[in-house]
Amino acid sequence: MKRLVPYIALAVFASVPLWLHDPYLLNAFITTGILIVAAMSLNLLLGYTGQLSLGHVAFFGIGAYTSALVSLGFDVELIGGIRVVHEPWPVWTGFVIGTLVAALCGYAVGKLSFKVRGAYFVIVTISFAEVVRLVALNWVELTQGPLALTSIPPMTLGVPGVGYLDFYSKQSNYYLVLAVLVVSYIVIQRLVYSRVGRAMIALKENESLAVSVGIDVTRYLVLAAVFSAGIAGAAGSLYAHYLKIIDPDVFAFLYTVTMVIMVISGGKGTLAGPIVGGLIFGFIPVAARSFATPEIQWILYGLLMIIIVFVLPKGIVPAVEKWFAAPSTRADPEPLQAKMHDTP
Amino acid sequence: MSTMPSNVPQPVLSVEHIAVHFGGLIAITDMSFVVNQGEIVSLIGPNGAGKTTAFNVITGFLRPTKGEVRYKNTSLSNLKPHEVTSLGLARTFQRTSVFQSVTVFENVMIGLHRRSRSTLLDTLLALPREGRAEAELRNLAHELLEIVGIARRADELAGSLSYGDQRLLGVALALATDPSMLLLDEPVSGMNATETARFMELLNKLHGRGMSILLVEHDVPMVMGVSDRIVVLNYGRIIAEGPPAAIRGNPEVIRAYLGEGASRHAAH
């Protein structure tokens, strides 16, 4: 039964554009979906290796800017008079390069995290995001600074045999985001249910013991950071080509906080956690719009988060799993037998 | 060395003139001993004698101020702990010897990390090799749990095991790395008599399979029962070394453990 849940969820979400025609709601689904992909990537670091990256939005923004610039082209003069001219490339190459550049930044930050852990890692990641934001804001020649990069082309994809797909409509963007979400989900699932994932869990649980069984700490932290940053970059790229305009505000701390809230409330270290948390916090403003002003919406947002953390400290998904698992273990005579072995 | 077993001893682990200083504090002055192939050697001494420090140096968790540790003629001086493990040297920890929040079985699967041949690409693409490698690991994990005798606890959370069983799981974790030598840090401290007896049984079983074992322990009766040789440490110095029978009557050892009066009493 539990194995079917992801497939049922996928079928339900795949059917959404078929019956939902309200562009506002469809837009909410798309932007929430993009944030969920980012939250899933954060979960890989936070939930599985236990490293809190509070600059996660940097990877998202780097993916967005890189992808936009690759597809728009640019012409900049570097220090020393070297002029770099880039002609626009197909949008899908922007997506790939954006993902790779973000992953590369993840590699750098991951290497650093070997030296600094815990609170220091958090500070390093925040600073990293801030530095990247300042670059985006001030390197006007490349990024247009506060004027924003505009008329970013929508995603296009040349599929051999099928022809040219473009993603202008909301429906097509919805399916694009869903596809990236599913691929990210599968990548993360493959990772965490393998020796890689076991190594990550071991590091989070007890680092010296993990090292003593021969797990290379640096390797797995860096690996987690690379995949995490790459997926966040892919989400950023989707964001840029969907909204068609990005400014340095994509690096806002608020986005990181949103991702962290989605992961923690849904259940960190679970595959479905960021999706459940993401849907809830992505749709609060939508649901509350009819009866509450924006200020009240934020208050509701905060209240709900506090309630979830208090009532379900491990998150929604682990709580639901436990609730479903409880009756079956109670009916099972096994624990009783196990207890009897304990008595001498 | 002072004692020679009947056949020619093959030293596997040699500790050569190790000194450890923590700032002005000298934890170990000058320590040298060897562990031969297939031997159980115990490092004993009163609290604060430097046992755990010695242990951490040998396993690469602490750099010695002076001296060198060699395992099968490879110097451990510049190796990281996980590299020491891959040479075939596995250790257990005094406390927190298991991954508490995952099951017993998953603990051993984590321990089997270096035994898996699957690569990152196999994992991501779910290639058949990945499935085979994982199935192989699961079999190995079951085998290891059988060896240490906690197979029926496989699906329980490691943190919910009794203290003695957690120690056994700790040994299974160490064995999972396919070591040729085990380093056990006070494995029976806090165990009751039954648990200790079970643990000694396991040590004898491993000894029978040719495993070399270095034991750091202050449960003297237990050490006397299983060791081939005992090295006694006090105030960071080796004060005696030899088979259990010789150590039992050594006046300096008795003095170290029981104080001045007792040794005078024993000498008579």
Interface residues (C-beta under 8 A of the other chain):
Chain A: V187 R190 L191 S194 R195 V196 R198 A199 I201 A202 E205 N206 S208 L209 A210 V211 S212 V213 G214 I215 D216 V217 L223 A338 H341 D342 P344
Chain B: T59 F61 K80 P81 H82 T85 S86 A90 R91 T92 F93 T96 S97 V98 F99 Q100 S101 V102 E106 M109 I110 G111 L112 H113 R114 S116 S118 L120 T123 L124 A126 E130 E134 L137 R152 R153 E156 S162 L173 A174 A176 T177 T194
